[in-house]
Amino acid sequence: MPAASTKTADHDGATFCGTGFSWRSQAPAGLSDPAIGDRHRATPTSPRKIPHRCRKKILALCPGAEYGPAKRWPAGHFAAVANAKIGEGWQVWLFGSDKDRPVADAIVELTGGVCRNFVGETTLAEAVDLLALADAVVSNDSGLMHVAAALDKKIVAVYGSSDPGFTPPLNPAAQILSLKLACSPCFKRDCPFGHTRCLTELGPEQVLAALEADR
């Protein structure tokens, strides 16, 4: 299995396209990373949605990606990571929109129904509050990945068809995994070769190793 490139997020010019700066330019001095305020770190909006923690650590999984399948790590890989952490005594919570229900349901089935599935069950504000309780996050390149980064979570971000140099999690402690195959990043919604090797060959053990790395 190919070794994934593991790096922490850096802030080259490409990072700042969304701010209106040229992707070829350097970021302006003093421009800080996005951060979400303390309210989301301590005061969830919907206590009824929060399972009893039992002092267990929480791993948040964000298996969706609105753009398309070429950005989605396989459900079986997410489930393997979930099962490993559950075996270590962690809770596993799933997050995403209503469109992510199929992949979330697959993960729940592959983990014996142990995961707490919030997919399609929360507002964005509630998802932010719940993510704030997580000890670690594994995510595709998605909106929730950026939310987790802004919450200063320990995050492992998995990249397939997209470019981690262009849309990285804006948190210097984030662990970015990419196989950097010759065909990627292709920026396609679906793999043009039909194999999605950039994601299928990035194994759960590589994500688990990144989770164990010091921040």
Summary of the structure (lengths in Angstrom):
residues: 215
radius of gyration: 16.6
end to end distance: 25.2
largest distance: 49.2
contacts: 689
relative contact order: 0.21
helix: 33%
strand: 13%
